[in-house]
Amino acid sequence: MWILYFGRLDDEKWFGLILDMLKNFIQEYWEIPFSFYVFGKGKYVQDLLDIAAKHNSIHFFGRQPLETIQRYKENCQYCLVPSTFLETFWLTALNWLSMWLPVIWFAKWWLKQFVPKKYDISKSNWSNDWERLYNKINELFTNYDSDKTDIEKEKKRAKNMAKKYSLEKRFENAQELLWKPKRILMVTDFKSKLGGIETYVHDVKDILKEKWYEVKTYWSKIPKWKLWQILKYFGLFFAMWNFVDAIRLKRVVKKFKPKVVRYHSTIRRMWWLPIKVLSSHNSKKFMMYHDLWYFHPFPSSVTQEEMINMPTKLYNFIKSWNTKNPIKIIAIFFKYISVCLLKKQLKKYIDKHLVPSDFLEKIVSDWYEIEPKKVQTLSHFIQK
């Protein structure tokens, strides 16, 4: 039996839990009784290498492009898609489904539609998460020979589900909603492919160009000096008055004359002024909410939808992160002011609010007091 993992080797992706699971197999069997293929990088690299050095069933390849990882799919039967926090869209799970790989993990949040009951580790009665994962994989390993027919059925189910998120299907839906105009400006805050949001923006740009659209991207410039480490937390005060990006963006719009302006992750670097500065420009404006930064001061700590407290009040914002640390409270306060300034612009000047998963529709509508009819799901698509 082969299992595949692709992603960051960090706490946010629960990789520590996976290591605990592997150690338990070693303790019980003196060996890991299945092949485990790992692609990625992060804080647990050395821990994984220490185990891999003693057990030939663990294969670690570091971070690799998707086309390289795909070469191993034919021999794998399952994949792990862990995350400790509430993801807005499980793009990794979708990519593996497109490769006919059933997903093993907690069937909750948006991921619940991707995880069959048979592979849902939340159904286990064990108290610890690593024990739940261990017992689920142990069960699959023990019954592997007798379950081969079911595995093939699940692979076909995975492929059929992935068809709903094909590039062609997604573009067809998006074209009806957004892209009849041929000149589009995509606005975001990071140029490099740091993660899912940035990769998504690059991919959409390439797709539109292939479809004969005229597309331009505006990227916010990031400081290269060490002060950036401080600005990550206290730059919110300066971001509230981001005149630099506002002026630069206005110049780009004046020259390019787009029919559609589509904002992406503005909340990390750009905030409200780049939206305000285009308020009088004659173009359709859309906002895509890729992550939970718009609703919570520390989104990586959000494990349930209920942790996003309504309505938009300072008390609720501070309450969302249970802390008495004065530095963190100051940072939260600055972010709250920025969110309030952004809220006013979003309500007034954005024509359509887009979310990658339908559970976000109500959150966006309630948090920013936007009419529900203006909020719509436009899911991500399978990466090629």
C-alpha positions as YAML, in Angstrom:
chain: A
units: angstrom
residues:
- id: 1
  name: MET
  ca: [0.00, 0.00, 0.00]
- id: 2
  name: TRP
  ca: [1.34, 3.42, -1.01]
- id: 3
  name: ILE
  ca: [0.31, 6.71, 0.62]
- id: 4
  name: LEU
  ca: [1.26, 10.15, -0.71]
- id: 5
  name: TYR
  ca: [1.66, 13.49, 1.09]
- id: 6
  name: PHE
  ca: [2.26, 16.82, -0.65]
- id: 7
  name: GLY
  ca: [2.41, 20.12, 1.26]
- id: 8
  name: ARG
  ca: [4.23, 22.05, 3.95]
- id: 9
  name: LEU
  ca: [5.88, 20.05, 6.70]
- id: 10
  name: ASP
  ca: [4.66, 22.41, 9.43]
- id: 11
  name: ASP
  ca: [2.31, 22.51, 12.41]
- id: 12
  name: GLU
  ca: [-0.36, 24.32, 10.42]
- id: 13
  name: LYS
  ca: [-0.55, 21.27, 8.15]
- id: 14
  name: TRP
  ca: [-0.54, 18.91, 11.12]
- id: 15
  name: PHE
  ca: [2.63, 17.20, 10.00]
- id: 16
  name: GLY
  ca: [3.64, 16.67, 13.61]
- id: 17
  name: LEU
  ca: [0.56, 14.48, 13.92]
- id: 18
  name: ILE
  ca: [1.67, 12.45, 10.89]
- id: 19
  name: LEU
  ca: [5.09, 11.93, 12.48]
- id: 20
  name: ASP
  ca: [3.42, 10.69, 15.68]
- id: 21
  name: MET
  ca: [1.41, 8.25, 13.57]
- id: 22
  name: LEU
  ca: [4.57, 6.94, 11.86]
- id: 23
  name: LYS
  ca: [6.37, 6.50, 15.19]
- id: 24
  name: ASN
  ca: [3.47, 4.48, 16.51]
- id: 25
  name: PHE
  ca: [3.66, 2.13, 13.52]
- id: 26
  name: ILE
  ca: [7.37, 1.69, 14.21]
- id: 27
  name: GLN
  ca: [6.71, 0.95, 17.88]
- id: 28
  name: GLU
  ca: [4.05, -1.68, 17.10]
- id: 29
  name: TYR
  ca: [5.40, -3.28, 13.92]
- id: 30
  name: TRP
  ca: [9.12, -2.43, 14.20]
- id: 31
  name: GLU
  ca: [8.69, -1.12, 10.67]
- id: 32
  name: ILE
  ca: [6.30, 1.05, 8.72]
- id: 33
  name: PRO
  ca: [4.17, -1.52, 6.83]
- id: 34
  name: PHE
  ca: [3.35, 0.72, 3.87]
- id: 35
  name: SER
  ca: [5.24, 3.00, 1.50]
- id: 36
  name: PHE
  ca: [4.97, 6.70, 2.37]
- id: 37
  name: TYR
  ca: [5.96, 9.28, -0.27]
- id: 38
  name: VAL
  ca: [6.46, 12.83, 1.00]
- id: 39
  name: PHE
  ca: [6.87, 16.01, -1.08]
- id: 40
  name: GLY
  ca: [7.35, 19.39, 0.57]
- id: 41
  name: LYS
  ca: [9.47, 21.35, 3.01]
- id: 42
  name: GLY
  ca: [9.10, 22.93, 6.44]
- id: 43
  name: LYS
  ca: [10.18, 22.74, 10.08]
- id: 44
  name: TYR
  ca: [9.77, 18.94, 10.32]
- id: 45
  name: VAL
  ca: [12.18, 18.08, 7.49]
- id: 46
  name: GLN
  ca: [14.94, 16.90, 9.82]
- id: 47
  name: ASP
  ca: [12.53, 14.84, 11.93]
- id: 48
  name: LEU
  ca: [11.30, 13.09, 8.80]
- id: 49
  name: LEU
  ca: [14.85, 12.53, 7.54]
- id: 50
  name: ASP
  ca: [15.79, 10.93, 10.88]
- id: 51
  name: ILE
  ca: [12.98, 8.39, 10.50]
- id: 52
  name: ALA
  ca: [13.60, 7.86, 6.78]
- id: 53
  name: ALA
  ca: [17.27, 7.05, 7.46]
- id: 54
  name: LYS
  ca: [16.19, 4.01, 9.49]
- id: 55
  name: HIS
  ca: [13.15, 2.89, 7.49]
- id: 56
  name: ASN
  ca: [13.22, 2.24, 3.75]
- id: 57
  name: SER
  ca: [9.45, 2.56, 3.43]
- id: 58
  name: ILE
  ca: [9.65, 6.37, 3.80]
- id: 59
  name: HIS
  ca: [10.63, 8.31, 0.69]
- id: 60
  name: PHE
  ca: [11.25, 12.05, 1.03]
- id: 61
  name: PHE
  ca: [11.78, 14.18, -2.09]
- id: 62
  name: GLY
  ca: [11.64, 17.74, -0.73]
- id: 63
  name: ARG
  ca: [9.68, 20.35, -2.62]
- id: 64
  name: GLN
  ca: [8.99, 19.34, -6.24]
- id: 65
  name: PRO
  ca: [6.82, 20.69, -9.08]
- id: 66
  name: LEU
  ca: [3.40, 19.13, -9.53]
- id: 67
  name: GLU
  ca: [4.36, 17.36, -12.76]
- id: 68
  name: THR
  ca: [7.15, 15.52, -10.90]
- id: 69
  name: ILE
  ca: [4.81, 14.41, -8.11]
- id: 70
  name: GLN
  ca: [2.27, 13.16, -10.62]
- id: 71
  name: ARG
  ca: [4.68, 10.46, -11.75]
- id: 72
  name: TYR
  ca: [4.10, 8.63, -8.48]
- id: 73
  name: LYS
  ca: [0.32, 8.68, -8.57]
- id: 74
  name: GLU
  ca: [-0.06, 5.41, -10.48]
- id: 75
  name: ASN
  ca: [1.41, 3.41, -7.61]
- id: 76
  name: CYS
  ca: [-0.37, 5.29, -4.78]
- id: 77
  name: GLN
  ca: [-3.74, 4.28, -3.38]
- id: 78
  name: TYR
  ca: [-4.39, 7.14, -0.94]
- id: 79
  name: CYS
  ca: [-3.23, 10.65, -0.07]
- id: 80
  name: LEU
  ca: [-3.20, 12.66, 3.16]
- id: 81
  name: VAL
  ca: [-4.45, 16.26, 3.10]
- id: 82
  name: PRO
  ca: [-4.08, 17.61, 6.65]
- id: 83
  name: SER
  ca: [-4.58, 21.12, 8.00]
- id: 84
  name: THR
  ca: [-5.12, 22.41, 11.52]
- id: 85
  name: PHE
  ca: [-7.09, 25.49, 10.47]
- id: 86
  name: LEU
  ca: [-10.17, 26.29, 8.46]
- id: 87
  name: GLU
  ca: [-9.09, 26.37, 4.82]
- id: 88
  name: THR
  ca: [-11.17, 28.40, 2.38]
- id: 89
  name: PHE
  ca: [-10.55, 25.85, -0.38]
- id: 90
  name: TRP
  ca: [-8.63, 22.54, -0.34]
- id: 91
  name: LEU
  ca: [-6.84, 22.90, -3.65]
- id: 92
  name: THR
  ca: [-4.38, 20.13, -2.77]
- id: 93
  name: ALA
  ca: [-7.24, 17.69, -2.13]
- id: 94
  name: LEU
  ca: [-8.80, 18.64, -5.44]
- id: 95
  name: ASN
  ca: [-5.55, 18.05, -7.31]
- id: 96
  name: TRP
  ca: [-5.22, 14.55, -5.86]
- id: 97
  name: LEU
  ca: [-8.82, 13.70, -6.64]
- id: 98
  name: SER
  ca: [-8.11, 14.62, -10.24]
- id: 99
  name: MET
  ca: [-5.37, 11.96, -10.13]
- id: 100
  name: TRP
  ca: [-7.86, 9.36, -8.88]
- id: 101
  name: LEU
  ca: [-6.42, 9.39, -5.36]
- id: 102
  name: PRO
  ca: [-8.96, 9.10, -2.50]
- id: 103
  name: VAL
  ca: [-8.38, 11.54, 0.37]
- id: 104
  name: ILE
  ca: [-7.92, 10.44, 4.00]
- id: 105
  name: TRP
  ca: [-8.63, 13.08, 6.64]
- id: 106
  name: PHE
  ca: [-11.35, 14.76, 8.71]
- id: 107
  name: ALA
  ca: [-14.54, 15.07, 6.67]
- id: 108
  name: LYS
  ca: [-15.40, 18.58, 7.83]
- id: 109
  name: TRP
  ca: [-15.58, 22.13, 6.53]
- id: 110
  name: TRP
  ca: [-15.31, 22.36, 2.78]
- id: 111
  name: LEU
  ca: [-13.24, 19.16, 2.70]
- id: 112
  name: LYS
  ca: [-16.22, 17.01, 3.75]
- id: 113
  name: GLN
  ca: [-17.41, 16.67, 0.16]
- id: 114
  name: PHE
  ca: [-14.04, 15.21, -0.82]
- id: 115
  name: VAL
  ca: [-13.61, 12.63, 1.97]
- id: 116
  name: PRO
  ca: [-15.74, 9.45, 1.78]
- id: 117
  name: LYS
  ca: [-17.13, 8.10, 5.06]
- id: 118
  name: LYS
  ca: [-14.78, 5.16, 4.85]
- id: 119
  name: TYR
  ca: [-11.75, 7.46, 4.97]
- id: 120
  name: ASP
  ca: [-13.09, 9.96, 7.51]
- id: 121
  name: ILE
  ca: [-10.85, 9.80, 10.58]
- id: 122
  name: SER
  ca: [-13.24, 11.95, 12.65]
- id: 123
  name: LYS
  ca: [-15.51, 8.89, 13.00]
- id: 124
  name: SER
  ca: [-12.93, 7.20, 15.20]
- id: 125
  name: ASN
  ca: [-13.62, 6.97, 18.95]
- id: 126
  name: TRP
  ca: [-10.00, 7.63, 19.92]
- id: 127
  name: SER
  ca: [-9.32, 10.82, 21.87]
- id: 128
  name: ASN
  ca: [-6.04, 11.81, 20.17]
- id: 129
  name: ASP
  ca: [-5.97, 12.84, 16.52]
- id: 130
  name: TRP
  ca: [-2.77, 10.92, 15.77]
- id: 131
  name: GLU
  ca: [-4.42, 7.78, 17.20]
- id: 132
  name: ARG
  ca: [-7.42, 8.32, 14.93]
- id: 133
  name: LEU
  ca: [-5.16, 8.66, 11.92]
- id: 134
  name: TYR
  ca: [-3.07, 5.66, 12.98]
- id: 135
  name: ASN
  ca: [-6.09, 3.39, 13.41]
- id: 136
  name: LYS
  ca: [-7.65, 4.47, 10.12]
- id: 137
  name: ILE
  ca: [-4.47, 3.76, 8.14]
- id: 138
  name: ASN
  ca: [-3.89, 0.54, 10.09]
- id: 139
  name: GLU
  ca: [-7.42, -0.54, 9.18]
- id: 140
  name: LEU
  ca: [-6.87, 0.24, 5.50]
- id: 141
  name: PHE
  ca: [-3.52, -1.56, 5.53]
- id: 142
  name: THR
  ca: [-4.95, -4.66, 7.24]
- id: 143
  name: ASN
  ca: [-7.89, -4.88, 4.82]
- id: 144
  name: TYR
  ca: [-5.98, -3.76, 1.73]
- id: 145
  name: ASP
  ca: [-6.11, -7.01, -0.23]
- id: 146
  name: SER
  ca: [-9.84, -7.52, 0.35]
- id: 147
  name: ASP
  ca: [-10.68, -3.87, -0.36]
- id: 148
  name: LYS
  ca: [-9.06, -3.56, -3.79]
- id: 149
  name: THR
  ca: [-12.47, -3.45, -5.51]
- id: 150
  name: ASP
  ca: [-13.62, -0.63, -3.22]
- id: 151
  name: ILE
  ca: [-10.39, 1.26, -3.86]
- id: 152
  name: GLU
  ca: [-11.04, 1.17, -7.60]
- id: 153
  name: LYS
  ca: [-14.60, 2.43, -7.02]
- id: 154
  name: GLU
  ca: [-13.29, 5.31, -4.91]
- id: 155
  name: LYS
  ca: [-10.76, 6.20, -7.58]
- id: 156
  name: LYS
  ca: [-13.54, 6.48, -10.16]
- id: 157
  name: ARG
  ca: [-15.62, 8.53, -7.72]
- id: 158
  name: ALA
  ca: [-12.65, 10.86, -7.20]
- id: 159
  name: LYS
  ca: [-12.20, 11.32, -10.92]
- id: 160
  name: ASN
  ca: [-15.90, 12.10, -11.46]
- id: 161
  name: MET
  ca: [-15.91, 14.66, -8.64]
- id: 162
  name: ALA
  ca: [-12.81, 16.34, -10.02]
- id: 163
  name: LYS
  ca: [-14.59, 16.90, -13.34]
- id: 164
  name: LYS
  ca: [-16.78, 19.50, -11.60]
- id: 165
  name: TYR
  ca: [-13.65, 21.57, -11.03]
- id: 166
  name: SER
  ca: [-12.01, 21.22, -14.39]
- id: 167
  name: LEU
  ca: [-10.37, 24.26, -15.94]
- id: 168
  name: GLU
  ca: [-12.89, 24.28, -18.77]
- id: 169
  name: LYS
  ca: [-15.91, 24.09, -16.46]
- id: 170
  name: ARG
  ca: [-14.58, 26.75, -14.18]
- id: 171
  name: PHE
  ca: [-13.77, 29.10, -17.05]
- id: 172
  name: GLU
  ca: [-17.25, 28.62, -18.48]
- id: 173
  name: ASN
  ca: [-18.81, 29.70, -15.16]
- id: 174
  name: ALA
  ca: [-16.41, 32.59, -14.72]
- id: 175
  name: GLN
  ca: [-16.94, 33.89, -18.22]
- id: 176
  name: GLU
  ca: [-20.67, 34.30, -17.64]
- id: 177
  name: LEU
  ca: [-20.02, 36.20, -14.44]
- id: 178
  name: LEU
  ca: [-16.90, 38.26, -15.06]
- id: 179
  name: TRP
  ca: [-14.97, 38.19, -18.22]
- id: 180
  name: LYS
  ca: [-17.05, 39.27, -21.17]
- id: 181
  name: PRO
  ca: [-14.93, 42.44, -21.31]
- id: 182
  name: LYS
  ca: [-11.61, 41.71, -22.95]
- id: 183
  name: ARG
  ca: [-9.38, 44.00, -20.90]
- id: 184
  name: ILE
  ca: [-8.83, 42.93, -17.30]
- id: 185
  name: LEU
  ca: [-6.59, 44.23, -14.53]
- id: 186
  name: MET
  ca: [-5.75, 41.80, -11.72]
- id: 187
  name: VAL
  ca: [-4.62, 43.48, -8.50]
- id: 188
  name: THR
  ca: [-2.80, 41.62, -5.73]
- id: 189
  name: ASP
  ca: [-0.07, 42.12, -3.16]
- id: 190
  name: PHE
  ca: [2.54, 39.42, -3.79]
- id: 191
  name: LYS
  ca: [4.15, 38.64, -7.13]
- id: 192
  name: SER
  ca: [6.06, 35.47, -6.32]
- id: 193
  name: LYS
  ca: [4.27, 32.12, -6.00]
- id: 194
  name: LEU
  ca: [4.43, 32.00, -2.21]
- id: 195
  name: GLY
  ca: [1.31, 29.90, -1.80]
- id: 196
  name: GLY
  ca: [-2.12, 29.03, -3.11]
- id: 197
  name: ILE
  ca: [-3.35, 32.60, -3.61]
- id: 198
  name: GLU
  ca: [-0.32, 33.73, -5.58]
- id: 199
  name: THR
  ca: [-0.24, 30.57, -7.69]
- id: 200
  name: TYR
  ca: [-3.94, 30.99, -8.41]
- id: 201
  name: VAL
  ca: [-3.47, 34.57, -9.65]
- id: 202
  name: HIS
  ca: [-0.62, 33.56, -11.97]
- id: 203
  name: ASP
  ca: [-2.63, 30.63, -13.33]
- id: 204
  name: VAL
  ca: [-5.73, 32.74, -13.98]
- id: 205
  name: LYS
  ca: [-3.66, 35.32, -15.81]
- id: 206
  name: ASP
  ca: [-2.11, 32.66, -18.06]
- id: 207
  name: ILE
  ca: [-5.49, 31.08, -18.76]
- id: 208
  name: LEU
  ca: [-7.10, 34.37, -19.74]
- id: 209
  name: LYS
  ca: [-4.26, 35.19, -22.09]
- id: 210
  name: GLU
  ca: [-4.65, 31.81, -23.76]
- id: 211
  name: LYS
  ca: [-8.33, 32.69, -24.30]
- id: 212
  name: TRP
  ca: [-7.33, 35.92, -26.08]
- id: 213
  name: TYR
  ca: [-8.05, 38.28, -23.20]
- id: 214
  name: GLU
  ca: [-5.86, 41.29, -22.62]
- id: 215
  name: VAL
  ca: [-4.67, 40.93, -19.03]
- id: 216
  name: LYS
  ca: [-2.38, 43.02, -16.88]
- id: 217
  name: THR
  ca: [-1.39, 42.40, -13.26]
- id: 218
  name: TYR
  ca: [-0.62, 45.00, -10.63]
- id: 219
  name: TRP
  ca: [1.65, 43.76, -7.84]
- id: 220
  name: SER
  ca: [2.29, 45.65, -4.63]
- id: 221
  name: LYS
  ca: [5.99, 46.22, -3.99]
- id: 222
  name: ILE
  ca: [7.31, 44.58, -0.82]
- id: 223
  name: PRO
  ca: [10.17, 46.09, 1.24]
- id: 224
  name: LYS
  ca: [13.38, 44.08, 0.85]
- id: 225
  name: TRP
  ca: [15.04, 45.26, 4.02]
- id: 226
  name: LYS
  ca: [14.87, 43.55, 7.42]
- id: 227
  name: LEU
  ca: [12.25, 46.05, 8.55]
- id: 228
  name: TRP
  ca: [9.75, 43.87, 6.69]
- id: 229
  name: GLN
  ca: [9.82, 41.42, 9.62]
- id: 230
  name: ILE
  ca: [8.54, 44.23, 11.84]
- id: 231
  name: LEU
  ca: [6.12, 45.56, 9.24]
- id: 232
  name: LYS
  ca: [4.44, 42.16, 9.08]
- id: 233
  name: TYR
  ca: [2.95, 42.90, 12.49]
- id: 234
  name: PHE
  ca: [3.02, 46.66, 12.94]
- id: 235
  name: GLY
  ca: [2.94, 47.72, 9.32]
- id: 236
  name: LEU
  ca: [-0.84, 47.69, 9.65]
- id: 237
  name: PHE
  ca: [-0.64, 51.28, 10.85]
- id: 238
  name: PHE
  ca: [1.17, 52.31, 7.68]
- id: 239
  name: ALA
  ca: [-0.96, 50.10, 5.47]
- id: 240
  name: MET
  ca: [-4.03, 52.02, 6.62]
- id: 241
  name: TRP
  ca: [-2.67, 54.93, 4.60]
- id: 242
  name: ASN
  ca: [-1.08, 53.14, 1.66]
- id: 243
  name: PHE
  ca: [-0.69, 56.14, -0.65]
- id: 244
  name: VAL
  ca: [2.18, 54.51, -2.57]
- id: 245
  name: ASP
  ca: [0.11, 51.65, -3.97]
- id: 246
  name: ALA
  ca: [-2.89, 53.90, -4.46]
- id: 247
  name: ILE
  ca: [-0.92, 56.34, -6.65]
- id: 248
  name: ARG
  ca: [0.86, 53.59, -8.59]
- id: 249
  name: LEU
  ca: [-2.37, 51.71, -9.21]
- id: 250
  name: LYS
  ca: [-4.16, 54.82, -10.44]
- id: 251
  name: ARG
  ca: [-1.38, 55.46, -12.96]
- id: 252
  name: VAL
  ca: [-1.59, 51.88, -14.23]
- id: 253
  name: VAL
  ca: [-5.37, 52.12, -14.64]
- id: 254
  name: LYS
  ca: [-5.15, 55.44, -16.44]
- id: 255
  name: LYS
  ca: [-2.74, 53.95, -18.96]
- id: 256
  name: PHE
  ca: [-4.26, 50.46, -19.35]
- id: 257
  name: LYS
  ca: [-7.98, 51.48, -19.23]
- id: 258
  name: PRO
  ca: [-9.35, 48.13, -18.00]
- id: 259
  name: LYS
  ca: [-13.03, 47.17, -18.25]
- id: 260
  name: VAL
  ca: [-12.74, 44.91, -15.20]
- id: 261
  name: VAL
  ca: [-10.60, 45.42, -12.10]
- id: 262
  name: ARG
  ca: [-10.34, 42.29, -9.99]
- id: 263
  name: TYR
  ca: [-8.82, 42.64, -6.52]
- id: 264
  name: HIS
  ca: [-7.18, 39.70, -4.79]
- id: 265
  name: SER
  ca: [-5.29, 39.53, -1.47]
- id: 266
  name: THR
  ca: [-5.31, 43.26, -0.77]
- id: 267
  name: ILE
  ca: [-5.65, 42.85, 2.97]
- id: 268
  name: ARG
  ca: [-2.07, 41.76, 3.54]
- id: 269
  name: ARG
  ca: [-0.35, 44.76, 1.97]
- id: 270
  name: MET
  ca: [-2.68, 47.15, 0.15]
- id: 271
  name: TRP
  ca: [-5.81, 47.65, 2.23]
- id: 272
  name: TRP
  ca: [-8.44, 50.29, 1.49]
- id: 273
  name: LEU
  ca: [-6.83, 53.17, -0.42]
- id: 274
  name: PRO
  ca: [-6.16, 51.24, -3.66]
- id: 275
  name: ILE
  ca: [-9.90, 50.52, -3.76]
- id: 276
  name: LYS
  ca: [-10.92, 54.05, -2.88]
- id: 277
  name: VAL
  ca: [-8.63, 55.59, -5.51]
- id: 278
  name: LEU
  ca: [-10.49, 53.79, -8.33]
- id: 279
  name: SER
  ca: [-13.97, 54.59, -7.04]
- id: 280
  name: SER
  ca: [-14.70, 57.00, -9.90]
- id: 281
  name: HIS
  ca: [-13.18, 54.85, -12.63]
- id: 282
  name: ASN
  ca: [-15.68, 53.49, -15.11]
- id: 283
  name: SER
  ca: [-15.01, 49.75, -14.73]
- id: 284
  name: LYS
  ca: [-16.57, 46.75, -13.05]
- id: 285
  name: LYS
  ca: [-14.84, 45.93, -9.78]
- id: 286
  name: PHE
  ca: [-14.64, 42.52, -8.12]
- id: 287
  name: MET
  ca: [-13.12, 41.32, -4.87]
- id: 288
  name: MET
  ca: [-11.93, 37.73, -4.31]
- id: 289
  name: TYR
  ca: [-11.74, 36.60, -0.66]
- id: 290
  name: HIS
  ca: [-9.08, 33.91, -0.75]
- id: 291
  name: ASP
  ca: [-8.41, 33.66, 2.97]
- id: 292
  name: LEU
  ca: [-9.73, 34.50, 6.44]
- id: 293
  name: TRP
  ca: [-7.55, 37.58, 7.03]
- id: 294
  name: TYR
  ca: [-10.62, 39.68, 6.22]
- id: 295
  name: PHE
  ca: [-12.54, 38.35, 9.24]
- id: 296
  name: HIS
  ca: [-10.06, 37.30, 11.93]
- id: 297
  name: PRO
  ca: [-6.82, 38.78, 13.34]
- id: 298
  name: PHE
  ca: [-5.02, 35.39, 13.29]
- id: 299
  name: PRO
  ca: [-6.64, 33.17, 10.64]
- id: 300
  name: SER
  ca: [-4.26, 30.23, 11.17]
- id: 301
  name: SER
  ca: [-5.89, 29.75, 14.59]
- id: 302
  name: VAL
  ca: [-9.43, 29.43, 13.18]
- id: 303
  name: THR
  ca: [-10.57, 25.81, 13.41]
- id: 304
  name: GLN
  ca: [-14.34, 26.38, 13.28]
- id: 305
  name: GLU
  ca: [-16.61, 28.85, 11.47]
- id: 306
  name: GLU
  ca: [-18.05, 29.84, 14.86]
- id: 307
  name: MET
  ca: [-14.70, 31.36, 15.83]
- id: 308
  name: ILE
  ca: [-15.41, 34.28, 13.47]
- id: 309
  name: ASN
  ca: [-17.43, 36.49, 15.79]
- id: 310
  name: MET
  ca: [-20.20, 38.70, 14.41]
- id: 311
  name: PRO
  ca: [-20.86, 41.59, 14.07]
- id: 312
  name: THR
  ca: [-17.83, 43.69, 13.13]
- id: 313
  name: LYS
  ca: [-17.03, 45.13, 16.55]
- id: 314
  name: LEU
  ca: [-13.70, 45.80, 18.24]
- id: 315
  name: TYR
  ca: [-14.71, 43.67, 21.22]
- id: 316
  name: ASN
  ca: [-15.48, 40.69, 18.97]
- id: 317
  name: PHE
  ca: [-12.27, 41.15, 17.04]
- id: 318
  name: ILE
  ca: [-10.10, 41.10, 20.18]
- id: 319
  name: LYS
  ca: [-12.20, 38.29, 21.64]
- id: 320
  name: SER
  ca: [-11.48, 36.20, 18.54]
- id: 321
  name: TRP
  ca: [-7.91, 35.88, 19.77]
- id: 322
  name: ASN
  ca: [-7.85, 35.12, 23.48]
- id: 323
  name: THR
  ca: [-4.78, 37.04, 24.59]
- id: 324
  name: LYS
  ca: [-3.69, 39.53, 27.24]
- id: 325
  name: ASN
  ca: [-0.42, 40.32, 25.50]
- id: 326
  name: PRO
  ca: [-0.45, 44.14, 25.08]
- id: 327
  name: ILE
  ca: [1.67, 44.03, 21.91]
- id: 328
  name: LYS
  ca: [-0.71, 41.61, 20.23]
- id: 329
  name: ILE
  ca: [-3.71, 43.66, 21.36]
- id: 330
  name: ILE
  ca: [-2.18, 46.79, 19.77]
- id: 331
  name: ALA
  ca: [-1.56, 44.88, 16.53]
- id: 332
  name: ILE
  ca: [-5.15, 43.60, 16.60]
- id: 333
  name: PHE
  ca: [-6.42, 47.14, 17.22]
- id: 334
  name: PHE
  ca: [-4.57, 48.48, 14.15]
- id: 335
  name: LYS
  ca: [-5.87, 45.66, 12.05]
- id: 336
  name: TYR
  ca: [-9.42, 46.28, 13.24]
- id: 337
  name: ILE
  ca: [-9.23, 49.94, 12.16]
- id: 338
  name: SER
  ca: [-7.89, 48.83, 8.78]
- id: 339
  name: VAL
  ca: [-10.71, 46.30, 8.41]
- id: 340
  name: CYS
  ca: [-13.30, 49.00, 9.20]
- id: 341
  name: LEU
  ca: [-11.79, 51.33, 6.59]
- id: 342
  name: LEU
  ca: [-11.75, 48.49, 4.09]
- id: 343
  name: LYS
  ca: [-15.33, 47.55, 4.92]
- id: 344
  name: LYS
  ca: [-16.61, 50.96, 3.89]
- id: 345
  name: GLN
  ca: [-14.89, 50.74, 0.49]
- id: 346
  name: LEU
  ca: [-16.02, 47.18, -0.17]
- id: 347
  name: LYS
  ca: [-19.65, 48.01, 0.53]
- id: 348
  name: LYS
  ca: [-19.59, 51.14, -1.58]
- id: 349
  name: TYR
  ca: [-17.45, 50.38, -4.63]
- id: 350
  name: ILE
  ca: [-17.23, 46.60, -5.24]
- id: 351
  name: ASP
  ca: [-19.79, 45.26, -7.71]
- id: 352
  name: LYS
  ca: [-19.37, 41.56, -6.97]
- id: 353
  name: HIS
  ca: [-17.81, 39.73, -4.01]
- id: 354
  name: LEU
  ca: [-16.34, 36.34, -4.91]
- id: 355
  name: VAL
  ca: [-15.48, 33.47, -2.56]
- id: 356
  name: PRO
  ca: [-13.81, 30.11, -3.33]
- id: 357
  name: SER
  ca: [-16.24, 28.06, -1.17]
- id: 358
  name: ASP
  ca: [-19.94, 28.50, -0.54]
- id: 359
  name: PHE
  ca: [-19.62, 28.47, 3.28]
- id: 360
  name: LEU
  ca: [-17.87, 31.85, 2.96]
- id: 361
  name: GLU
  ca: [-20.87, 33.53, 1.32]
- id: 362
  name: LYS
  ca: [-22.70, 34.14, 4.60]
- id: 363
  name: ILE
  ca: [-19.50, 35.13, 6.42]
- id: 364
  name: VAL
  ca: [-18.67, 37.81, 3.82]
- id: 365
  name: SER
  ca: [-22.26, 39.03, 3.71]
- id: 366
  name: ASP
  ca: [-22.62, 39.30, 7.50]
- id: 367
  name: TRP
  ca: [-19.15, 40.58, 8.36]
- id: 368
  name: TYR
  ca: [-19.06, 43.34, 5.75]
- id: 369
  name: GLU
  ca: [-22.84, 43.95, 5.69]
- id: 370
  name: ILE
  ca: [-23.10, 43.21, 1.97]
- id: 371
  name: GLU
  ca: [-26.28, 42.18, 0.21]
- id: 372
  name: PRO
  ca: [-26.26, 38.36, -0.19]
- id: 373
  name: LYS
  ca: [-27.06, 38.64, -3.91]
- id: 374
  name: LYS
  ca: [-23.72, 40.43, -4.42]
- id: 375
  name: VAL
  ca: [-21.74, 37.53, -2.93]
- id: 376
  name: GLN
  ca: [-21.07, 34.52, -5.15]
- id: 377
  name: THR
  ca: [-18.95, 31.38, -5.11]
- id: 378
  name: LEU
  ca: [-16.34, 31.04, -7.83]
- id: 379
  name: SER
  ca: [-14.36, 27.95, -6.86]
- id: 380
  name: HIS
  ca: [-10.74, 27.30, -7.75]
- id: 381
  name: PHE
  ca: [-9.78, 24.82, -10.43]
- id: 382
  name: ILE
  ca: [-7.50, 21.84, -10.85]
- id: 383
  name: GLN
  ca: [-3.88, 22.77, -11.50]
- id: 384
  name: LYS
  ca: [-2.27, 21.32, -14.59]
...
